[in-house]
């Protein structure tokens, strides 16, 4: 029984190593009924507490500096923004442009609403 509990706890800690960037995205995609949201919350909390107490993430406790550097290099190779900076900057510019257009449309709609309410108030007061 003791071995089972320690393996369960160890599995909980190790599963947080690869989930740090997908903490709440993965449960939103499905599997909430299977308890994955609770597992994600528990692993994130455990990882945070370990980082606060020891100053190291669970991944840093398991791997050496060379292994961590190797993992970071592999992540950089897979990162599309590291491979093609121009592509990422174009995408970011498009996102900002779209966001600005959406905010402008929202402001226009709010202004139209205010104008129409003011014109209705003025027409009511003139008819009296």
N, CA, C and O atoms as CSV, one atom per row, in Angstrom:
chain,resi,resn,atom,element,x,y,z
A,1,UNK,N,N,0.827,-1.194,0.000
A,1,UNK,CA,C,0.000,0.000,0.000
A,1,UNK,C,C,0.873,1.260,0.000
A,1,UNK,O,O,0.580,2.230,-0.699
A,2,UNK,N,N,1.938,1.230,0.786
A,2,UNK,CA,C,2.832,2.377,0.863
A,2,UNK,C,C,3.501,2.640,-0.486
A,2,UNK,O,O,3.658,3.792,-0.892
A,3,UNK,N,N,3.894,1.566,-1.178
A,3,UNK,CA,C,4.515,1.722,-2.489
A,3,UNK,C,C,3.528,2.317,-3.491
A,3,UNK,O,O,3.891,3.166,-4.305
A,4,UNK,N,N,2.283,1.865,-3.422
A,4,UNK,CA,C,1.264,2.370,-4.327
A,4,UNK,C,C,1.048,3.868,-4.130
A,4,UNK,O,O,0.962,4.618,-5.103
A,5,UNK,N,N,0.962,4.299,-2.893
A,5,UNK,CA,C,0.743,5.722,-2.604
A,5,UNK,C,C,1.951,6.537,-3.040
A,5,UNK,O,O,1.796,7.623,-3.598
A,6,UNK,N,N,3.167,6.019,-2.788
A,6,UNK,CA,C,4.343,6.790,-3.214
A,6,UNK,C,C,4.456,6.847,-4.728
A,6,UNK,O,O,4.854,7.880,-5.267
A,7,UNK,N,N,4.120,5.776,-5.428
A,7,UNK,CA,C,4.144,5.813,-6.887
A,7,UNK,C,C,3.069,6.757,-7.430
A,7,UNK,O,O,3.294,7.460,-8.415
A,8,UNK,N,N,1.920,6.771,-6.793
A,8,UNK,CA,C,0.849,7.676,-7.206
A,8,UNK,C,C,1.280,9.129,-7.025
A,8,UNK,O,O,1.064,9.952,-7.914
A,9,UNK,N,N,1.883,9.450,-5.893
A,9,UNK,CA,C,2.351,10.809,-5.625
A,9,UNK,C,C,3.476,11.191,-6.586
A,9,UNK,O,O,3.504,12.313,-7.092
A,10,UNK,N,N,4.397,10.270,-6.840
A,10,UNK,CA,C,5.488,10.536,-7.767
A,10,UNK,C,C,4.956,10.765,-9.179
A,10,UNK,O,O,5.435,11.653,-9.885
A,11,UNK,N,N,3.982,9.981,-9.590
A,11,UNK,CA,C,3.368,10.172,-10.905
A,11,UNK,C,C,2.700,11.516,-11.016
A,11,UNK,O,O,2.734,12.146,-12.074
A,12,UNK,N,N,2.087,11.967,-9.931
A,12,UNK,CA,C,1.444,13.280,-9.919
A,12,UNK,C,C,2.476,14.385,-10.112
A,12,UNK,O,O,2.236,15.343,-10.847
A,13,UNK,N,N,3.618,14.254,-9.455
A,13,UNK,CA,C,4.668,15.270,-9.582
A,13,UNK,C,C,5.294,15.254,-10.968
A,13,UNK,O,O,5.517,16.311,-11.558
A,14,UNK,N,N,5.577,14.088,-11.485
A,14,UNK,CA,C,6.249,13.983,-12.773
A,14,UNK,C,C,5.315,14.415,-13.905
A,14,UNK,O,O,5.775,14.967,-14.905
A,15,UNK,N,N,4.028,14.174,-13.762
A,15,UNK,CA,C,3.111,14.556,-14.838
A,15,UNK,C,C,3.047,16.069,-14.989
A,15,UNK,O,O,2.675,16.556,-16.056
A,16,UNK,N,N,3.392,16.816,-13.970
A,16,UNK,CA,C,3.394,18.271,-14.059
A,16,UNK,C,C,4.576,18.816,-14.828
A,16,UNK,O,O,4.582,19.990,-15.197
A,17,UNK,N,N,5.575,17.991,-15.078
A,17,UNK,CA,C,6.772,18.458,-15.778
A,17,UNK,C,C,6.460,18.915,-17.194
A,17,UNK,O,O,6.973,19.938,-17.646
A,18,UNK,N,N,5.640,18.177,-17.880
A,18,UNK,CA,C,5.364,18.517,-19.266
A,18,UNK,C,C,4.095,19.335,-19.425
A,18,UNK,O,O,3.795,19.782,-20.532
A,19,UNK,N,N,3.343,19.543,-18.360
A,19,UNK,CA,C,2.072,20.235,-18.472
A,19,UNK,C,C,2.150,21.712,-18.153
A,19,UNK,O,O,1.122,22.389,-18.179
A,20,UNK,N,N,3.302,22.231,-17.860
A,20,UNK,CA,C,3.371,23.608,-17.382
A,20,UNK,C,C,2.812,24.612,-18.372
A,20,UNK,O,O,2.238,25.619,-17.958
A,21,UNK,N,N,2.960,24.369,-19.671
A,21,UNK,CA,C,2.438,25.331,-20.632
A,21,UNK,C,C,0.994,25.042,-21.025
A,21,UNK,O,O,0.324,25.923,-21.564
A,22,UNK,N,N,0.505,23.855,-20.774
A,22,UNK,CA,C,-0.857,23.497,-21.150
A,22,UNK,C,C,-1.740,23.297,-19.923
A,22,UNK,O,O,-2.616,22.432,-19.918
A,23,UNK,N,N,-1.516,24.077,-18.910
A,23,UNK,CA,C,-2.155,23.854,-17.633
A,23,UNK,C,C,-3.666,23.786,-17.716
A,23,UNK,O,O,-4.262,22.788,-17.309
A,24,UNK,N,N,-4.285,24.808,-18.226
A,24,UNK,CA,C,-5.741,24.818,-18.259
A,24,UNK,C,C,-6.300,24.702,-19.665
A,24,UNK,O,O,-7.519,24.704,-19.837
A,25,UNK,N,N,-5.446,24.602,-20.675
A,25,UNK,CA,C,-5.924,24.454,-22.037
A,25,UNK,C,C,-6.377,23.020,-22.280
A,25,UNK,O,O,-7.435,22.802,-22.870
A,26,UNK,N,N,-5.609,22.055,-21.843
A,26,UNK,CA,C,-5.934,20.659,-22.090
A,26,UNK,C,C,-7.267,20.245,-21.478
A,26,UNK,O,O,-8.046,19.582,-22.163
A,27,UNK,N,N,-7.580,20.598,-20.219
A,27,UNK,CA,C,-8.877,20.187,-19.689
A,27,UNK,C,C,-10.044,20.825,-20.432
A,27,UNK,O,O,-11.131,20.251,-20.475
A,28,UNK,N,N,-9.840,21.989,-21.009
A,28,UNK,CA,C,-10.924,22.653,-21.728
A,28,UNK,C,C,-11.245,21.950,-23.031
A,28,UNK,O,O,-12.353,22.083,-23.551
A,29,UNK,N,N,-10.289,21.200,-23.566
A,29,UNK,CA,C,-10.521,20.530,-24.833
A,29,UNK,C,C,-11.288,19.236,-24.663
A,29,UNK,O,O,-11.798,18.704,-25.649
A,30,UNK,N,N,-11.389,18.719,-23.477
A,30,UNK,CA,C,-12.151,17.497,-23.261
A,30,UNK,C,C,-11.616,16.733,-22.072
A,30,UNK,O,O,-10.529,17.017,-21.569
A,31,UNK,N,N,-12.386,15.769,-21.631
A,31,UNK,CA,C,-11.930,14.935,-20.541
A,31,UNK,C,C,-12.261,15.460,-19.168
A,31,UNK,O,O,-11.714,14.978,-18.177
A,32,UNK,N,N,-13.143,16.436,-19.081
A,32,UNK,CA,C,-13.500,16.971,-17.770
A,32,UNK,C,C,-14.211,15.904,-16.947
A,32,UNK,O,O,-14.045,15.829,-15.729
A,33,UNK,N,N,-14.996,15.087,-17.621
A,33,UNK,CA,C,-15.718,14.026,-16.913
A,33,UNK,C,C,-14.758,12.995,-16.338
A,33,UNK,O,O,-15.097,12.314,-15.370
A,34,UNK,N,N,-13.574,12.869,-16.910
A,34,UNK,CA,C,-12.600,11.897,-16.421
A,34,UNK,C,C,-11.754,12.433,-15.282
A,34,UNK,O,O,-10.893,11.715,-14.774
A,35,UNK,N,N,-11.968,13.656,-14.872
A,35,UNK,CA,C,-11.220,14.217,-13.761
A,35,UNK,C,C,-9.908,14.848,-14.162
A,35,UNK,O,O,-9.050,15.076,-13.310
A,36,UNK,N,N,-9.731,15.135,-15.433
A,36,UNK,CA,C,-8.471,15.714,-15.867
A,36,UNK,C,C,-8.312,17.148,-15.388
A,36,UNK,O,O,-7.188,17.608,-15.187
A,37,UNK,N,N,-9.411,17.857,-15.202
A,37,UNK,CA,C,-9.317,19.230,-14.688
A,37,UNK,C,C,-8.790,19.201,-13.267
A,37,UNK,O,O,-7.955,20.024,-12.892
A,38,UNK,N,N,-9.278,18.251,-12.470
A,38,UNK,CA,C,-8.808,18.124,-11.088
A,38,UNK,C,C,-7.339,17.716,-11.061
A,38,UNK,O,O,-6.563,18.230,-10.254
A,39,UNK,N,N,-6.959,16.798,-11.937
A,39,UNK,CA,C,-5.558,16.375,-11.994
A,39,UNK,C,C,-4.666,17.539,-12.403
A,39,UNK,O,O,-3.592,17.732,-11.834
A,40,UNK,N,N,-5.107,18.308,-13.380
A,40,UNK,CA,C,-4.329,19.450,-13.842
A,40,UNK,C,C,-4.168,20.466,-12.723
A,40,UNK,O,O,-3.085,21.016,-12.524
A,41,UNK,N,N,-5.243,20.710,-11.999
A,41,UNK,CA,C,-5.175,21.648,-10.881
A,41,UNK,C,C,-4.229,21.142,-9.803
A,41,UNK,O,O,-3.436,21.905,-9.253
A,42,UNK,N,N,-4.318,19.839,-9.501
A,42,UNK,CA,C,-3.460,19.266,-8.455
A,42,UNK,C,C,-1.992,19.309,-8.867
A,42,UNK,O,O,-1.138,19.664,-8.055
A,43,UNK,N,N,-1.684,18.957,-10.111
A,43,UNK,CA,C,-0.286,18.965,-10.546
A,43,UNK,C,C,0.271,20.375,-10.603
A,43,UNK,O,O,1.421,20.612,-10.233
A,44,UNK,N,N,-0.541,21.303,-11.065
A,44,UNK,CA,C,-0.078,22.693,-11.121
A,44,UNK,C,C,0.180,23.221,-9.724
A,44,UNK,O,O,1.177,23.901,-9.484
A,45,UNK,N,N,-0.714,22.909,-8.805
A,45,UNK,CA,C,-0.544,23.358,-7.427
A,45,UNK,C,C,0.701,22.743,-6.802
A,45,UNK,O,O,1.474,23.428,-6.131
A,46,UNK,N,N,0.889,21.444,-7.028
A,46,UNK,CA,C,2.068,20.771,-6.478
A,46,UNK,C,C,3.345,21.366,-7.066
A,46,UNK,O,O,4.309,21.610,-6.339
A,47,UNK,N,N,3.357,21.598,-8.362
A,47,UNK,CA,C,4.542,22.182,-8.999
A,47,UNK,C,C,4.830,23.572,-8.458
A,47,UNK,O,O,5.983,23.929,-8.216
A,48,UNK,N,N,3.773,24.353,-8.268
A,48,UNK,CA,C,3.942,25.708,-7.733
A,48,UNK,C,C,4.501,25.662,-6.315
A,48,UNK,O,O,5.407,26.422,-5.976
A,49,UNK,N,N,3.960,24.771,-5.488
A,49,UNK,CA,C,4.439,24.669,-4.105
A,49,UNK,C,C,5.891,24.213,-4.056
A,49,UNK,O,O,6.677,24.726,-3.260
A,50,UNK,N,N,6.250,23.260,-4.896
A,50,UNK,CA,C,7.637,22.786,-4.937
A,50,UNK,C,C,8.559,23.917,-5.365
A,50,UNK,O,O,9.635,24.092,-4.793
A,51,UNK,N,N,8.145,24.686,-6.369
A,51,UNK,CA,C,8.955,25.814,-6.843
A,51,UNK,C,C,9.103,26.863,-5.744
A,51,UNK,O,O,10.182,27.431,-5.576
A,52,UNK,N,N,8.035,27.125,-4.997
A,52,UNK,CA,C,8.091,28.119,-3.920
A,52,UNK,C,C,9.009,27.664,-2.787
A,52,UNK,O,O,9.787,28.461,-2.263
A,53,UNK,N,N,8.921,26.393,-2.408
A,53,UNK,CA,C,9.697,25.889,-1.271
A,53,UNK,C,C,11.166,25.674,-1.596
A,53,UNK,O,O,12.036,25.998,-0.788
A,54,UNK,N,N,11.447,25.127,-2.783
A,54,UNK,CA,C,12.823,24.739,-3.088
A,54,UNK,C,C,13.521,25.677,-4.063
A,54,UNK,O,O,14.750,25.701,-4.129
A,55,UNK,N,N,12.747,26.448,-4.820
A,55,UNK,CA,C,13.353,27.315,-5.811
A,55,UNK,C,C,13.603,26.613,-7.134
A,55,UNK,O,O,14.120,27.223,-8.070
A,56,UNK,N,N,13.241,25.331,-7.222
A,56,UNK,CA,C,13.410,24.561,-8.444
A,56,UNK,C,C,12.071,23.962,-8.851
A,56,UNK,O,O,11.236,23.641,-8.005
A,57,UNK,N,N,11.883,23.820,-10.149
A,57,UNK,CA,C,10.691,23.134,-10.639
A,57,UNK,C,C,10.893,21.629,-10.481
A,57,UNK,O,O,12.024,21.187,-10.279
A,58,UNK,N,N,9.826,20.830,-10.565
A,58,UNK,CA,C,10.006,19.374,-10.501
A,58,UNK,C,C,10.926,18.860,-11.601
A,58,UNK,O,O,11.669,17.901,-11.388
A,59,UNK,N,N,10.883,19.486,-12.773
A,59,UNK,CA,C,11.761,19.089,-13.878
A,59,UNK,C,C,13.230,19.314,-13.513
A,59,UNK,O,O,14.088,18.497,-13.848
A,60,UNK,N,N,13.516,20.416,-12.830
A,60,UNK,CA,C,14.897,20.708,-12.432
A,60,UNK,C,C,15.394,19.739,-11.370
A,60,UNK,O,O,16.595,19.488,-11.280
A,61,UNK,N,N,14.484,19.190,-10.561
A,61,UNK,CA,C,14.881,18.198,-9.569
A,61,UNK,C,C,15.238,16.863,-10.223
A,61,UNK,O,O,16.082,16.127,-9.710
A,62,UNK,N,N,14.608,16.553,-11.338
A,62,UNK,CA,C,14.815,15.261,-11.980
A,62,UNK,C,C,15.970,15.256,-12.968
A,62,UNK,O,O,16.644,14.237,-13.120
A,63,UNK,N,N,16.212,16.371,-13.640
A,63,UNK,CA,C,17.213,16.409,-14.703
A,63,UNK,C,C,18.448,17.196,-14.285
A,63,UNK,O,O,18.391,18.049,-13.400
A,64,UNK,N,N,19.555,16.894,-14.934
A,64,UNK,CA,C,20.781,17.657,-14.709
A,64,UNK,C,C,20.737,18.904,-15.581
A,64,UNK,O,O,19.855,19.045,-16.428
A,65,UNK,N,N,21.687,19.806,-15.374
A,65,UNK,CA,C,21.750,21.046,-16.161
A,65,UNK,C,C,21.922,20.748,-17.654
A,65,UNK,O,O,21.318,21.414,-18.496
A,66,UNK,N,N,22.749,19.743,-17.980
A,66,UNK,CA,C,22.969,19.402,-19.379
A,66,UNK,C,C,21.681,18.896,-20.023
A,66,UNK,O,O,21.373,19.237,-21.165
A,67,UNK,N,N,20.938,18.086,-19.285
A,67,UNK,CA,C,19.683,17.562,-19.812
A,67,UNK,C,C,18.668,18.682,-20.014
A,67,UNK,O,O,17.940,18.695,-21.007
A,68,UNK,N,N,18.622,19.616,-19.076
A,68,UNK,CA,C,17.703,20.750,-19.204
A,68,UNK,C,C,18.083,21.598,-20.412
A,68,UNK,O,O,17.210,22.047,-21.155
A,69,UNK,N,N,19.390,21.822,-20.615
A,69,UNK,CA,C,19.843,22.582,-21.779
A,69,UNK,C,C,19.481,21.869,-23.080
A,69,UNK,O,O,19.096,22.515,-24.055
A,70,UNK,N,N,19.602,20.539,-23.101
A,70,UNK,CA,C,19.233,19.761,-24.281
A,70,UNK,C,C,17.744,19.904,-24.573
A,70,UNK,O,O,17.347,20.070,-25.726
A,71,UNK,N,N,16.922,19.840,-23.526
A,71,UNK,CA,C,15.469,19.994,-23.691
A,71,UNK,C,C,15.154,21.386,-24.224
A,71,UNK,O,O,14.323,21.539,-25.119
A,72,UNK,N,N,15.820,22.401,-23.672
A,72,UNK,CA,C,15.577,23.771,-24.135
A,72,UNK,C,C,15.979,23.947,-25.601
A,72,UNK,O,O,15.293,24.636,-26.355
A,73,UNK,N,N,17.084,23.329,-26.002
A,73,UNK,CA,C,17.510,23.408,-27.410
A,73,UNK,C,C,16.497,22.734,-28.315
A,73,UNK,O,O,16.204,23.236,-29.400
A,74,UNK,N,N,15.957,21.601,-27.882
A,74,UNK,CA,C,14.941,20.907,-28.679
A,74,UNK,C,C,13.676,21.749,-28.794
A,74,UNK,O,O,13.050,21.792,-29.853
A,75,UNK,N,N,13.299,22.418,-27.709
A,75,UNK,CA,C,12.124,23.292,-27.748
A,75,UNK,C,C,12.354,24.442,-28.727
A,75,UNK,O,O,11.455,24.815,-29.481
A,76,UNK,N,N,13.565,24.999,-28.708
A,76,UNK,CA,C,13.883,26.092,-29.634
A,76,UNK,C,C,13.817,25.626,-31.087
A,76,UNK,O,O,13.391,26.379,-31.963
A,77,UNK,N,N,14.236,24.391,-31.342
A,77,UNK,CA,C,14.176,23.863,-32.714
A,77,UNK,C,C,12.725,23.709,-33.171
A,77,UNK,O,O,12.426,23.885,-34.352
A,78,UNK,N,N,11.837,23.385,-32.254
A,78,UNK,CA,C,10.435,23.154,-32.602
A,78,UNK,C,C,9.603,24.431,-32.603
A,78,UNK,O,O,8.498,24.445,-33.143
A,79,UNK,N,N,10.114,25.491,-32.011
A,79,UNK,CA,C,9.377,26.742,-31.916
A,79,UNK,C,C,9.365,27.436,-33.275
A,79,UNK,O,O,10.425,27.787,-33.793
A,80,UNK,N,N,8.171,27.643,-33.868
A,80,UNK,CA,C,8.129,28.268,-35.192
A,80,UNK,C,C,8.635,29.709,-35.184
A,80,UNK,O,O,9.130,30.192,-36.203
A,81,UNK,N,N,8.521,30.391,-34.068
A,81,UNK,CA,C,8.998,31.777,-34.005
A,81,UNK,C,C,10.523,31.847,-33.982
A,81,UNK,O,O,11.103,32.841,-34.420
A,82,UNK,N,N,11.164,30.820,-33.483
A,82,UNK,CA,C,12.628,30.784,-33.509
A,82,UNK,C,C,13.126,30.414,-34.904
A,82,UNK,O,O,14.187,30.866,-35.334
A,83,UNK,N,N,12.352,29.591,-35.602
A,83,UNK,CA,C,12.743,29.177,-36.944
A,83,UNK,C,C,12.515,30.289,-37.955
A,83,UNK,O,O,13.392,30.589,-38.764
A,84,UNK,N,N,11.339,30.898,-37.907
A,84,UNK,CA,C,10.951,31.867,-38.921
A,84,UNK,C,C,10.384,33.106,-38.222
A,84,UNK,O,O,9.177,33.222,-38.015
A,85,UNK,N,N,11.268,34.013,-37.872
A,85,UNK,CA,C,10.859,35.204,-37.138
A,85,UNK,C,C,9.919,36.077,-37.955
A,85,UNK,O,O,8.995,36.678,-37.406
A,86,UNK,N,N,10.145,36.152,-39.254
A,86,UNK,CA,C,9.305,36.980,-40.126
A,86,UNK,C,C,7.855,36.487,-40.121
A,86,UNK,O,O,6.923,37.291,-40.090
A,87,UNK,N,N,7.672,35.184,-40.151
A,87,UNK,CA,C,6.331,34.596,-40.111
A,87,UNK,C,C,5.603,34.989,-38.831
A,87,UNK,O,O,4.448,35.413,-38.870
A,88,UNK,N,N,6.282,34.846,-37.700
A,88,UNK,CA,C,5.657,35.180,-36.409
A,88,UNK,C,C,5.346,36.663,-36.301
A,88,UNK,O,O,4.294,37.042,-35.786
A,89,UNK,N,N,6.247,37.501,-36.780
A,89,UNK,CA,C,5.989,38.941,-36.700
A,89,UNK,C,C,4.815,39.322,-37.584
A,89,UNK,O,O,4.040,40.211,-37.228
A,90,UNK,N,N,4.667,38.667,-38.733
A,90,UNK,CA,C,3.521,38.926,-39.608
A,90,UNK,C,C,2.223,38.505,-38.935
A,90,UNK,O,O,1.230,39.231,-38.988
A,91,UNK,N,N,2.227,37.342,-38.306
A,91,UNK,CA,C,1.031,36.855,-37.610
A,91,UNK,C,C,0.679,37.785,-36.458
A,91,UNK,O,O,-0.490,38.123,-36.273
A,92,UNK,N,N,1.669,38.202,-35.685
A,92,UNK,CA,C,1.410,39.106,-34.556
A,92,UNK,C,C,0.858,40.439,-35.040
A,92,UNK,O,O,-0.047,40.995,-34.419
A,93,UNK,N,N,1.393,40.956,-36.140
A,93,UNK,CA,C,0.891,42.220,-36.705
A,93,UNK,C,C,-0.552,42.072,-37.155
A,93,UNK,O,O,-1.361,42.980,-36.963
A,94,UNK,N,N,-0.878,40.935,-37.752
A,94,UNK,CA,C,-2.258,40.693,-38.182
A,94,UNK,C,C,-3.204,40.604,-36.998
A,94,UNK,O,O,-4.320,41.123,-37.046
A,95,UNK,N,N,-2.767,39.958,-35.955
A,95,UNK,CA,C,-3.598,39.845,-34.753
A,95,UNK,C,C,-3.845,41.222,-34.158
A,95,UNK,O,O,-4.973,41.540,-33.782
A,96,UNK,N,N,-2.814,42.032,-34.071
A,96,UNK,CA,C,-2.978,43.385,-33.525
A,96,UNK,C,C,-3.894,44.234,-34.401
A,96,UNK,O,O,-4.708,45.007,-33.895
A,97,UNK,N,N,-3.757,44.086,-35.710
A,97,UNK,CA,C,-4.615,44.830,-36.643
A,97,UNK,C,C,-6.078,44.420,-36.468
A,97,UNK,O,O,-6.966,45.271,-36.416
A,98,UNK,N,N,-6.317,43.136,-36.379
A,98,UNK,CA,C,-7.683,42.635,-36.186
A,98,UNK,C,C,-8.240,43.091,-34.848
A,98,UNK,O,O,-9.405,43.479,-34.760
A,99,UNK,N,N,-7.422,43.047,-33.811
A,99,UNK,CA,C,-7.859,43.499,-32.483
A,99,UNK,C,C,-8.228,44.985,-32.525
A,99,UNK,O,O,-9.230,45.390,-31.935
A,100,UNK,N,N,-7.433,45.790,-33.212
A,100,UNK,CA,C,-7.729,47.223,-33.323
A,100,UNK,C,C,-9.035,47.450,-34.074
A,100,UNK,O,O,-9.827,48.312,-33.692
A,101,UNK,N,N,-9.269,46.683,-35.143
A,101,UNK,CA,C,-10.515,46.812,-35.897
A,101,UNK,C,C,-11.717,46.442,-35.038
A,101,UNK,O,O,-12.745,47.119,-35.080
A,102,UNK,N,N,-11.593,45.383,-34.267
A,102,UNK,CA,C,-12.694,44.956,-33.398
A,102,UNK,C,C,-12.994,46.022,-32.356
A,102,UNK,O,O,-14.157,46.341,-32.113
A,103,UNK,N,N,-11.952,46.576,-31.738
A,103,UNK,CA,C,-12.164,47.630,-30.738
A,103,UNK,C,C,-12.785,48.873,-31.365
A,103,UNK,O,O,-13.632,49.522,-30.752
A,104,UNK,N,N,-12.366,49.207,-32.583
A,104,UNK,CA,C,-12.937,50.361,-33.270
A,104,UNK,C,C,-14.415,50.139,-33.570
A,104,UNK,O,O,-15.229,51.042,-33.374
A,105,UNK,N,N,-14.767,48.948,-34.042
A,105,UNK,CA,C,-16.172,48.633,-34.309
A,105,UNK,C,C,-17.008,48.696,-33.033
A,105,UNK,O,O,-18.147,49.165,-33.051
A,106,UNK,N,N,-16.445,48.229,-31.943
A,106,UNK,CA,C,-17.152,48.273,-30.662
A,106,UNK,C,C,-17.400,49.719,-30.238
A,106,UNK,O,O,-18.494,50.059,-29.788
A,107,UNK,N,N,-16.382,50.568,-30.383
A,107,UNK,CA,C,-16.547,51.984,-30.032
A,107,UNK,C,C,-17.577,52.655,-30.931
A,107,UNK,O,O,-18.363,53.479,-30.465
A,108,UNK,N,N,-17.581,52.311,-32.210
A,108,UNK,CA,C,-18.563,52.882,-33.142
A,108,UNK,C,C,-19.975,52.475,-32.728
A,108,UNK,O,O,-20.884,53.306,-32.732
A,109,UNK,N,N,-20.163,51.226,-32.378
A,109,UNK,CA,C,-21.482,50.753,-31.956
A,109,UNK,C,C,-21.924,51.447,-30.671
A,109,UNK,O,O,-23.087,51.828,-30.541
A,110,UNK,N,N,-21.009,51.612,-29.725
A,110,UNK,CA,C,-21.349,52.311,-28.480
A,110,UNK,C,C,-21.731,53.761,-28.756
A,110,UNK,O,O,-22.690,54.272,-28.178
A,111,UNK,N,N,-20.991,54.417,-29.627
A,111,UNK,CA,C,-21.274,55.815,-29.969
A,111,UNK,C,C,-22.623,55.933,-30.665
A,111,UNK,O,O,-23.393,56.848,-30.372
A,112,UNK,N,N,-22.914,55.016,-31.583
A,112,UNK,CA,C,-24.212,55.025,-32.260
A,112,UNK,C,C,-25.344,54.846,-31.248
A,112,UNK,O,O,-26.383,55.499,-31.346
A,113,UNK,N,N,-25.139,53.974,-30.296
A,113,UNK,CA,C,-26.158,53.751,-29.264
A,113,UNK,C,C,-26.388,54.999,-28.430
A,113,UNK,O,O,-27.530,55.334,-28.114
A,114,UNK,N,N,-25.313,55.687,-28.073
A,114,UNK,CA,C,-25.442,56.919,-27.286
A,114,UNK,C,C,-26.144,58.006,-28.092
A,114,UNK,O,O,-26.991,58.725,-27.562
A,115,UNK,N,N,-25.794,58.128,-29.372
A,115,UNK,CA,C,-26.408,59.148,-30.226
A,115,UNK,C,C,-27.896,58.873,-30.394
A,115,UNK,O,O,-28.718,59.785,-30.314
A,116,UNK,N,N,-28.233,57.618,-30.625
A,116,UNK,CA,C,-29.653,57.300,-30.816
A,116,UNK,C,C,-30.441,57.520,-29.529
A,116,UNK,O,O,-31.588,57.963,-29.584
A,117,UNK,N,N,-29.854,57.223,-28.379
A,117,UNK,CA,C,-30.576,57.463,-27.125
A,117,UNK,C,C,-30.716,58.966,-26.873
A,117,UNK,O,O,-31.742,59.408,-26.354
A,118,UNK,N,N,-29.711,59.748,-27.230
A,118,UNK,CA,C,-29.801,61.197,-27.067
A,118,UNK,C,C,-30.841,61.791,-28.015
A,118,UNK,O,O,-31.597,62.683,-27.631
A,119,UNK,N,N,-30.877,61.298,-29.252
A,119,UNK,CA,C,-31.847,61.824,-30.210
A,119,UNK,C,C,-33.268,61.446,-29.802
A,119,UNK,O,O,-34.192,62.229,-30.022
A,120,UNK,N,N,-33.463,60.280,-29.222
A,120,UNK,CA,C,-34.783,59.896,-28.734
A,120,UNK,C,C,-35.201,60.767,-27.549
A,120,UNK,O,O,-36.360,61.170,-27.449
A,121,UNK,N,N,-34.260,61.055,-26.658
A,121,UNK,CA,C,-34.559,61.904,-25.507
A,121,UNK,C,C,-34.924,63.313,-25.954
A,121,UNK,O,O,-35.849,63.918,-25.413
A,122,UNK,N,N,-34.201,63.834,-26.940
A,122,UNK,CA,C,-34.471,65.199,-27.434
A,122,UNK,C,C,-35.823,65.260,-28.151
A,122,UNK,O,O,-36.563,66.232,-27.995
A,123,UNK,N,N,-36.144,64.235,-28.928
A,123,UNK,CA,C,-37.409,64.255,-29.655
A,123,UNK,C,C,-38.592,64.144,-28.682
A,123,UNK,O,O,-39.644,64.740,-28.911
A,124,UNK,N,N,-38.413,63.387,-27.608
A,124,UNK,CA,C,-39.481,63.261,-26.607
A,124,UNK,C,C,-39.674,64.581,-25.886
A,124,UNK,O,O,-40.808,64.995,-25.647
A,125,UNK,N,N,-38.572,65.253,-25.532
A,125,UNK,CA,C,-38.681,66.520,-24.809
A,125,UNK,C,C,-39.227,67.647,-25.719
A,125,UNK,O,O,-39.884,68.563,-25.226
A,126,UNK,N,N,-38.966,67.587,-27.017
A,126,UNK,CA,C,-39.493,68.610,-27.942
A,126,UNK,C,C,-40.983,68.409,-28.185
A,126,UNK,O,O,-41.701,69.384,-28.407
A,127,UNK,N,N,-41.455,67.195,-28.150
A,127,UNK,CA,C,-42.873,66.922,-28.382
A,127,UNK,C,C,-43.733,67.321,-27.201
A,127,UNK,O,O,-44.942,67.489,-27.363
A,128,UNK,N,N,-43.173,67.475,-26.048
A,128,UNK,CA,C,-43.948,67.844,-24.874
A,128,UNK,C,C,-44.190,69.296,-24.912
A,128,UNK,O,O,-44.832,69.838,-24.012
